[in-house]
Amino acid sequence: MTAQLREMRWWDIDRVLELEKDLFPEDAWSRGMFWSELAHARGPGASRRYVVALEDDQVVGYAGLAAQGAASDSGSEAVGDIQTIAVRRDQWGTGLGGELLTELLRAATAFECAEVMLECRVDNIRAQKLYERFGFEPIGFRRGYYQPGNVDALVMRLTAKPDSGSTGGSTSEQGTEING
Ligand SMILES: CC(C)(COP(=O)(O)OP(=O)(O)OC[C@H]1O[C@@H](n2cnc3c(N)ncnc32)[C@H](O)[C@@H]1OP(=O)(O)O)[C@@H](O)C(=O)NCCC(=O)NCCS
C-alpha cells in the first residue's frame, strides 16, 4: 500500500467528484457540499477533518468526519460523524479504507469525541465489515434514508474507551493512537 494521506483542499474537489460519481451513483455529493464541508475544516472552531489518499499524484480515496458539540463549546461531549469514506475500485481490499478510517478516528480523538456515528446502506456489506473491524456496532435503522432508491440506512456507533478517553473500541487495528 503506497498511497499517502493528506488534508483535502479545494483544488482536490474536481478529482474527488469523479470518484464520488462512480462510487455513489445514486446519491453523489455535489461540488457545493464538498466546498461547504471544507469551509469548516480550518481556522478557529474547525469541526471537520477531510483527507485524500494520493498515489502517483492521483486521488485514490477520500474520507471526512464532522464533530458536533465540541466539549469546549457546550460542556457536553462531542459526537463525531463519519460523513464519507471512499476508495477507488481498483484499490478495494488493499487496506486503504482502513487507513482512511484510522485517520478519521484519530481526528475524532483530537476533537474529543465521546462517540462516533455513521450511516451505511443496509446492502453495503463490505463497508459494514470494515466498520465492525474497528469496533463499530449496529444500533438501529433509518428507514428510506437513501433516496431516490428508498434504501434503509444501518446506524453504527463506536464509543470511546472509558479508560483512555479516546475514540475506538477495537484492538485488531494497529498503528493508530486511537486504539493504543
Ligand atoms: C467501503 C470501502 C471504503 C472499503 O475500502 P477498502 O480499501 O476495500 O477497505 P479495506 O481494504 O481496508 O477493508 C475492506 C474490508 O471489507 C471486507 N471485504 C473485503 N472483501 C469483501 C467482499 N468481497 N465482500 C464483503 N466484504 C469484503 C473485509 O472486512 C475487508 O477487510 P479485510 O481485508 O481485513 O478482511 C470501499 O469499498 C468503497 O469505497 N466502497 C464504495 C464507497 C462506499 O460504499 N463507502 C462507504 C459508505 S458507508
The ligand as an SDF file (V2000), in Angstrom:
LIG
                    3D

 48 50  0  0  0  0  0  0  0  0999 V2000
  -16.0640    0.6260    1.7580 C   0  0  0  0  0  0  0  0  0  0  0  0
  -14.6810    0.9240    1.1820 C   0  0  0  0  0  0  0  0  0  0  0  0
  -14.2910    2.3420    1.5890 C   0  0  0  0  0  0  0  0  0  0  0  0
  -13.6880   -0.0780    1.7720 C   0  0  0  0  0  0  0  0  0  0  0  0
  -12.4120    0.2450    1.2600 O   0  0  0  0  0  0  0  0  0  0  0  0
  -11.2610   -0.8690    1.1550 P   0  0  0  0  0  0  0  0  0  0  0  0
   -9.9970   -0.1880    0.7690 O   0  0  0  0  0  0  0  0  0  0  0  0
  -11.7230   -2.0080    0.3300 O   0  0  0  0  0  0  0  0  0  0  0  0
  -11.1570   -1.2940    2.6870 O   0  0  0  0  0  0  0  0  0  0  0  0
  -10.1560   -2.3160    3.3290 P   0  0  0  0  0  0  0  0  0  0  0  0
   -9.3500   -2.9950    2.2710 O   0  0  0  0  0  0  0  0  0  0  0  0
   -9.4290   -1.5980    4.4210 O   0  0  0  0  0  0  0  0  0  0  0  0
  -11.1490   -3.3340    4.0350 O   0  0  0  0  0  0  0  0  0  0  0  0
  -12.1720   -3.8740    3.3290 C   0  0  0  0  0  0  0  0  0  0  0  0
  -12.8890   -4.8810    4.2020 C   0  0  0  0  0  0  0  0  0  0  0  0
  -14.0600   -5.2170    3.5190 O   0  0  0  0  0  0  0  0  0  0  0  0
  -14.3320   -6.5470    3.7820 C   0  0  0  0  0  0  0  0  0  0  0  0
  -14.3080   -7.2280    2.4880 N   0  0  0  0  0  0  0  0  0  0  0  0
  -13.2730   -7.4690    1.6780 C   0  0  0  0  0  0  0  0  0  0  0  0
  -13.6910   -8.1370    0.5910 N   0  0  0  0  0  0  0  0  0  0  0  0
  -15.0300   -8.2880    0.7290 C   0  0  0  0  0  0  0  0  0  0  0  0
  -16.0410   -8.8650   -0.0750 C   0  0  0  0  0  0  0  0  0  0  0  0
  -15.7730   -9.4180   -1.2470 N   0  0  0  0  0  0  0  0  0  0  0  0
  -17.3020   -8.8370    0.3710 N   0  0  0  0  0  0  0  0  0  0  0  0
  -17.6060   -8.2810    1.5490 C   0  0  0  0  0  0  0  0  0  0  0  0
  -16.6710   -7.7130    2.3350 N   0  0  0  0  0  0  0  0  0  0  0  0
  -15.4130   -7.7110    1.9400 C   0  0  0  0  0  0  0  0  0  0  0  0
  -13.3280   -7.0660    4.7130 C   0  0  0  0  0  0  0  0  0  0  0  0
  -13.7240   -6.8820    6.0680 O   0  0  0  0  0  0  0  0  0  0  0  0
  -12.1770   -6.1730    4.4210 C   0  0  0  0  0  0  0  0  0  0  0  0
  -11.3360   -6.2150    5.4800 O   0  0  0  0  0  0  0  0  0  0  0  0
  -10.2170   -7.3860    5.4820 P   0  0  0  0  0  0  0  0  0  0  0  0
   -9.4800   -7.2330    4.1740 O   0  0  0  0  0  0  0  0  0  0  0  0
   -9.3710   -7.0990    6.6410 O   0  0  0  0  0  0  0  0  0  0  0  0
  -10.9690   -8.6530    5.6280 O   0  0  0  0  0  0  0  0  0  0  0  0
  -14.6630    0.7730   -0.3590 C   0  0  0  0  0  0  0  0  0  0  0  0
  -15.1480   -0.4960   -0.6950 O   0  0  0  0  0  0  0  0  0  0  0  0
  -15.5020    1.8190   -1.0980 C   0  0  0  0  0  0  0  0  0  0  0  0
  -15.0300    2.8980   -1.4040 O   0  0  0  0  0  0  0  0  0  0  0  0
  -16.7770    1.4980   -1.4040 N   0  0  0  0  0  0  0  0  0  0  0  0
  -17.6390    2.4330   -2.1440 C   0  0  0  0  0  0  0  0  0  0  0  0
  -17.9990    3.6240   -1.2970 C   0  0  0  0  0  0  0  0  0  0  0  0
  -18.6710    3.1910   -0.0180 C   0  0  0  0  0  0  0  0  0  0  0  0
  -19.5030    2.3120   -0.0080 O   0  0  0  0  0  0  0  0  0  0  0  0
  -18.3080    3.8650    1.1070 N   0  0  0  0  0  0  0  0  0  0  0  0
  -18.8670    3.5730    2.4110 C   0  0  0  0  0  0  0  0  0  0  0  0
  -20.1440    4.3050    2.6100 C   0  0  0  0  0  0  0  0  0  0  0  0
  -20.9440    3.8170    4.1480 S   0  0  0  0  0  0  0  0  0  0  0  0
  1  2  1  0
  2  3  1  0
  2  4  1  0
  2 36  1  0
  4  5  1  0
  5  6  1  0
  6  7  2  0
  6  8  1  0
  6  9  1  0
  9 10  1  0
 10 11  2  0
 10 12  1  0
 10 13  1  0
 13 14  1  0
 14 15  1  0
 15 16  1  0
 15 30  1  0
 16 17  1  0
 17 18  1  0
 17 28  1  0
 18 19  1  0
 18 27  1  0
 19 20  2  0
 20 21  1  0
 21 22  1  0
 21 27  2  0
 22 23  1  0
 22 24  2  0
 24 25  1  0
 25 26  2  0
 26 27  1  0
 28 29  1  0
 28 30  1  0
 30 31  1  0
 31 32  1  0
 32 33  2  0
 32 34  1  0
 32 35  1  0
 36 37  1  0
 36 38  1  0
 38 39  2  0
 38 40  1  0
 40 41  1  0
 41 42  1  0
 42 43  1  0
 43 44  2  0
 43 45  1  0
 45 46  1  0
 46 47  1  0
 47 48  1  0
M  END
$$$$
